[in-house]
Amino acid sequence: MFEFSYLWLALLLPLPLLLLLLKPLARQQLSLWLPLAPISEQQTTVNVQTKLPQLLLWLAWLFFVLALMRPTWVGEPIRITQQHRDVMLALDLSRSMEIEDMELGISQVNRLAVSKKVISDFISRRSGDRLGLILFADHAYLQAPLTFDLATLQTLMQETEIGLVGDKTAIGEGIGLAVKRFIEAENEQRVLILLTDGQNTSGSLTPQQAGELAKQQNIKIYTIGLGADVMIQRNLFGSHKVNPSADLDEKTLFDIATMTGGQYFRARSSEDLEQIYQNLDQLEPIANEEQSFRPEKNLFFWPLLLSLILFSCRLVLVKERN
């Protein structure tokens, strides 16, 4: 639809008429109209030649005022998300993530394969949020900074491999690096989802110290402990049951989550892990506050151009007449 930004400037339209009325009567050229006198062809030509420059001047003024009123074409409303969450994903890449105590369909797979699949599904559902990826083992490493480009984040997630950043588990450094990136991003909606299958065995920062830093920065941490409780191991002497998650430090993970206002989750299977990330979608829903705006296109230059053309034509006619 068309709109005028300065509609009140339409009051300028009768300004030339007011100026004519205010001219001294002595300077006005009065003409006598004889309604019963025959009009000759010469008189008609003179009248047309006299009125045409005036008509062009009036039209030029009309389009000039229209240009001043700033006509604008306003398009359909476009809605954009007003706020978003910054969600950092921290993934354990220690050597224990190679343990094959998980299932995908009918296949027995390791913990990393299940984690990559479930986290990728989670990423695909977070359109509108800004996500990042941290990998930690001997040390923490920023695999992907906070970004809205979820397709690139998915690619970087699939490229993760065990041994990329060492063999141990630096949980504290993973949290500390996330805190640093959140501070640089300057967003109030801060969530860290940390997945690990062990305990802190590396790094210069303990999980408790890192948790305190996160609490001070209002960063909510959700921790996930991954690993089955029972696994059958076979050797030359037969098979026996073992607990592949014996090294999982659930107390520390629970304490970190609790002190920051988050939760601790235990995933013993791929189904558990999928359910946990679906629960996280509900606990931290995508921001739905939207702000709408209408695209505007200024059209003032068209009436301004017409005004200049008409005024130029009027000047040419007056010059030829003189």
C-alpha positions as CSV (number, residue, x, y, z in Angstrom):
1,M,0.0,0.0,0.0
2,F,1.0,3.6,-0.5
3,E,1.6,5.9,2.4
4,F,2.8,9.5,2.8
5,S,5.4,10.1,5.5
6,Y,4.5,13.8,5.7
7,L,0.9,14.1,4.8
8,W,0.5,17.4,6.5
9,L,2.6,19.0,3.8
10,A,-0.4,18.8,1.5
11,L,-1.4,22.1,3.1
12,L,1.2,23.7,0.8
13,L,-0.8,22.9,-2.3
14,P,-2.9,26.2,-2.3
15,L,0.2,28.3,-1.5
16,P,0.6,29.8,-5.1
17,L,-3.1,30.7,-5.1
18,L,-2.7,32.6,-1.8
19,L,0.3,34.4,-3.2
20,L,-1.7,35.6,-6.2
21,L,-4.5,36.8,-4.0
22,L,-2.0,38.8,-1.9
23,K,-0.6,40.6,-4.9
24,P,-1.4,44.3,-5.0
25,L,-4.5,45.0,-7.0
26,A,-2.7,47.7,-9.0
27,R,-0.3,45.1,-10.5
28,Q,-3.0,42.6,-11.5
29,Q,-3.8,42.4,-15.2
30,L,-7.6,42.5,-15.6
31,S,-9.2,41.1,-18.6
32,L,-12.7,41.8,-19.9
33,W,-14.8,38.8,-20.7
34,L,-17.5,39.3,-23.3
35,P,-19.6,36.3,-23.2
36,L,-21.7,37.3,-26.2
37,A,-18.7,38.4,-28.4
38,P,-17.6,35.9,-31.1
39,I,-14.3,34.2,-30.3
40,S,-11.9,34.3,-33.2
41,E,-9.3,31.6,-33.9
42,Q,-6.6,34.0,-33.0
43,Q,-8.1,34.7,-29.6
44,T,-8.4,31.0,-28.9
45,T,-4.8,30.4,-29.8
46,V,-3.7,33.3,-27.5
47,N,-5.8,32.0,-24.6
48,V,-4.3,28.5,-25.0
49,Q,-0.8,29.9,-25.2
50,T,-1.4,32.0,-22.1
51,K,-3.0,29.2,-20.0
52,L,-0.6,26.4,-20.9
53,P,2.5,27.8,-19.1
54,Q,0.3,28.4,-16.1
55,L,-1.1,24.9,-16.2
56,L,2.4,23.4,-16.4
57,L,3.5,25.6,-13.5
58,W,0.6,24.4,-11.4
59,L,1.3,20.7,-12.2
60,A,5.0,21.2,-11.5
61,W,4.1,22.6,-8.1
62,L,1.6,19.7,-7.4
63,F,4.2,17.0,-8.1
64,F,6.9,19.0,-6.1
65,V,4.6,19.0,-3.1
66,L,3.9,15.3,-3.6
67,A,7.6,14.6,-3.5
68,L,7.9,16.6,-0.3
69,M,5.2,14.5,1.2
70,R,7.5,11.5,0.6
71,P,5.3,8.8,-0.9
72,T,6.3,5.3,0.2
73,W,5.4,1.9,-0.8
74,V,4.9,-0.3,2.3
75,G,5.2,-4.1,1.8
76,E,3.7,-7.0,3.7
77,P,4.9,-7.4,7.3
78,I,7.9,-9.5,7.9
79,R,8.4,-11.3,11.3
80,I,11.8,-11.8,12.9
81,T,12.8,-13.5,16.1
82,Q,13.4,-10.8,18.7
83,Q,15.5,-12.9,21.1
84,H,17.6,-16.1,20.9
85,R,19.4,-18.4,23.2
86,D,23.1,-19.0,23.0
87,V,23.5,-22.8,23.5
88,M,27.0,-24.3,23.7
89,L,27.4,-28.0,23.3
90,A,30.4,-29.6,25.1
91,L,31.2,-33.1,23.9
92,D,33.7,-35.5,25.6
93,L,36.2,-37.0,23.1
94,S,38.2,-39.0,25.5
95,R,39.3,-42.6,24.6
96,S,36.5,-44.1,26.7
97,M,34.0,-42.8,24.1
98,E,35.2,-45.7,22.0
99,I,33.4,-48.2,24.2
100,E,30.7,-50.0,22.3
101,D,27.9,-50.3,24.8
102,M,25.3,-48.5,22.8
103,E,22.9,-49.5,20.1
104,L,21.6,-47.8,16.9
105,G,18.9,-49.9,15.4
106,I,20.3,-53.4,15.4
107,S,23.9,-52.3,15.4
108,Q,26.2,-52.2,18.3
109,V,28.1,-48.9,18.2
110,N,30.4,-46.8,20.4
111,R,29.3,-43.9,22.6
112,L,30.6,-41.2,20.2
113,A,28.5,-42.5,17.3
114,V,25.3,-42.3,19.3
115,S,26.3,-38.9,20.7
116,K,26.9,-37.5,17.2
117,K,23.6,-38.8,15.9
118,V,21.5,-37.6,18.8
119,I,23.2,-34.2,19.0
120,S,22.8,-33.7,15.3
121,D,19.1,-34.2,15.6
122,F,19.0,-31.7,18.5
123,I,20.9,-29.1,16.4
124,S,18.4,-29.5,13.5
125,R,15.5,-28.6,15.9
126,R,17.2,-25.4,17.2
127,S,16.6,-23.1,14.3
128,G,16.5,-19.6,15.7
129,D,19.1,-20.2,18.4
130,R,22.8,-19.6,18.1
131,L,24.8,-22.8,18.8
132,G,28.4,-23.6,19.3
133,L,30.5,-26.8,19.8
134,I,33.3,-27.5,22.3
135,L,35.3,-30.7,22.3
136,F,37.3,-31.7,25.3
137,A,39.8,-34.5,26.2
138,D,43.3,-33.6,27.4
139,H,42.3,-30.0,26.8
140,A,39.2,-28.2,25.6
141,Y,39.0,-27.1,22.0
142,L,36.5,-24.8,20.3
143,Q,35.3,-26.7,17.3
144,A,32.6,-24.2,16.3
145,P,31.9,-20.7,17.7
146,L,28.4,-19.6,18.4
147,T,26.6,-19.4,15.1
148,F,23.2,-19.4,13.4
149,D,24.7,-21.5,10.6
150,L,23.4,-24.8,11.8
151,A,24.3,-26.6,8.5
152,T,28.0,-25.8,9.1
153,L,27.7,-26.8,12.7
154,Q,26.3,-30.2,11.6
155,T,29.2,-30.8,9.3
156,L,31.7,-29.9,12.1
157,M,29.9,-32.3,14.4
158,Q,30.2,-35.2,12.0
159,E,33.9,-34.5,11.5
160,T,34.7,-35.1,15.2
161,E,36.9,-38.1,15.9
162,I,38.2,-39.7,19.0
163,G,41.8,-38.8,19.7
164,L,41.4,-35.4,18.0
165,V,42.2,-33.5,21.2
166,G,43.8,-36.3,23.4
167,D,42.7,-39.3,25.4
168,K,41.9,-37.9,28.9
169,T,38.9,-35.9,30.2
170,A,39.2,-32.1,31.0
171,I,35.6,-31.4,32.1
172,G,36.7,-28.2,33.9
173,E,38.4,-26.8,30.9
174,G,35.4,-27.5,28.7
175,I,33.2,-25.5,31.1
176,G,35.7,-22.8,31.4
177,L,36.1,-22.4,27.6
178,A,32.3,-22.2,27.3
179,V,32.2,-19.5,30.0
180,K,34.8,-17.4,28.1
181,R,32.8,-17.7,24.8
182,F,29.6,-16.7,26.5
183,I,31.1,-13.6,28.0
184,E,32.4,-12.5,24.6
185,A,29.0,-13.1,23.1
186,E,27.2,-10.8,25.6
187,N,23.9,-12.5,25.5
188,E,21.7,-13.0,28.6
189,Q,20.3,-16.4,27.4
190,R,23.2,-18.7,28.1
191,V,22.9,-22.5,28.2
192,L,25.7,-25.1,28.3
193,I,24.9,-28.8,27.6
194,L,27.8,-31.0,28.6
195,L,28.0,-34.7,27.7
196,T,30.7,-36.9,29.2
197,D,31.2,-40.6,30.1
198,G,33.9,-40.2,32.8
199,Q,35.5,-38.0,35.4
200,N,37.8,-35.0,35.3
201,T,41.4,-36.3,34.8
202,S,43.1,-33.5,33.0
203,G,43.3,-29.7,32.8
204,S,44.3,-26.9,35.1
205,L,40.7,-26.0,36.1
206,T,38.5,-28.3,38.2
207,P,34.9,-28.8,37.4
208,Q,33.9,-27.2,40.7
209,Q,35.9,-24.0,39.9
210,A,34.5,-23.9,36.4
211,G,31.0,-24.3,37.8
212,E,31.4,-21.4,40.1
213,L,32.6,-19.2,37.2
214,A,29.5,-20.3,35.2
215,K,27.2,-19.5,38.2
216,Q,28.7,-16.0,38.5
217,Q,28.0,-15.4,34.8
218,N,24.4,-16.7,35.0
219,I,25.2,-19.7,32.7
220,K,22.8,-22.6,33.1
221,I,24.5,-26.0,32.8
222,Y,22.8,-29.3,31.9
223,T,25.1,-32.3,32.4
224,I,24.6,-35.7,30.8
225,G,26.4,-38.9,32.0
226,L,26.6,-41.4,29.2
227,G,27.3,-45.1,29.4
228,A,25.6,-48.4,30.1
229,D,25.6,-50.0,33.5
230,V,26.2,-53.5,32.3
231,M,28.2,-54.8,29.4
232,I,29.2,-58.4,28.4
233,Q,32.9,-58.9,27.8
234,R,34.2,-62.0,26.1
235,N,37.7,-63.4,26.4
236,L,39.5,-66.8,26.2
237,F,38.0,-67.9,29.5
238,G,34.4,-67.1,28.6
239,S,32.2,-64.1,29.1
240,H,31.4,-62.0,32.2
241,K,29.5,-58.8,33.1
242,V,31.3,-55.6,33.7
243,N,30.2,-52.0,34.5
244,P,31.6,-49.8,31.7
245,S,30.5,-46.7,33.5
246,A,32.5,-47.3,36.7
247,D,34.5,-44.2,36.1
248,L,31.5,-41.9,35.6
249,D,31.6,-39.1,38.2
250,E,27.9,-38.6,38.7
251,K,28.2,-36.6,41.9
252,T,30.3,-33.9,40.3
253,L,28.1,-33.7,37.3
254,F,25.0,-33.4,39.5
255,D,26.7,-30.7,41.7
256,I,27.7,-28.6,38.6
257,A,24.2,-28.7,37.2
258,T,22.5,-27.9,40.5
259,M,24.7,-24.9,41.4
260,T,24.0,-23.3,38.0
261,G,20.2,-23.9,38.0
262,G,20.4,-26.8,35.5
263,Q,19.8,-30.5,35.7
264,Y,21.8,-33.8,35.6
265,F,20.7,-36.6,33.3
266,R,21.8,-40.2,33.1
267,A,21.8,-41.9,29.7
268,R,22.3,-45.6,29.7
269,S,21.2,-46.2,26.1
270,S,20.7,-44.4,22.8
271,E,16.9,-44.2,23.6
272,D,17.7,-42.5,27.0
273,L,20.0,-40.0,25.2
274,E,17.4,-39.1,22.6
275,Q,14.8,-38.6,25.3
276,I,17.1,-36.4,27.3
277,Y,17.7,-34.0,24.4
278,Q,14.0,-33.9,23.7
279,N,13.5,-32.9,27.4
280,L,16.1,-30.2,26.9
281,D,14.0,-28.8,24.0
282,Q,11.1,-28.4,26.5
283,L,13.2,-27.1,29.3
284,E,14.9,-24.5,27.0
285,P,12.4,-23.8,24.3
286,I,13.3,-21.9,21.2
287,A,12.6,-18.2,21.7
288,N,9.3,-17.3,20.1
289,E,9.0,-13.6,20.8
290,E,8.8,-12.0,17.4
291,Q,9.1,-8.5,16.1
292,S,7.5,-7.5,12.8
293,F,8.4,-4.8,10.4
294,R,7.2,-3.7,6.9
295,P,9.8,-3.1,4.2
296,E,9.5,0.4,2.7
297,K,10.5,1.7,-0.7
298,N,10.8,5.5,-1.2
299,L,9.1,6.8,-4.3
300,F,9.6,10.6,-3.9
301,F,12.0,10.8,-6.8
302,W,9.3,10.0,-9.4
303,P,7.1,13.1,-8.6
304,L,10.2,15.1,-8.2
305,L,11.4,14.1,-11.6
306,L,8.0,15.0,-13.1
307,S,8.0,18.3,-11.4
308,L,11.4,19.2,-12.9
309,I,10.3,18.1,-16.4
310,L,7.1,20.2,-16.3
311,F,8.9,23.2,-14.9
312,S,11.5,22.9,-17.7
313,C,8.8,22.7,-20.3
314,R,7.1,25.8,-18.9
315,L,10.4,27.7,-19.1
316,V,10.8,26.7,-22.8
317,L,7.3,27.8,-23.6
318,V,7.8,31.2,-21.9
319,K,11.1,31.7,-23.7
320,E,9.6,30.9,-27.1
321,R,6.7,33.3,-26.5
322,N,9.0,36.1,-25.6
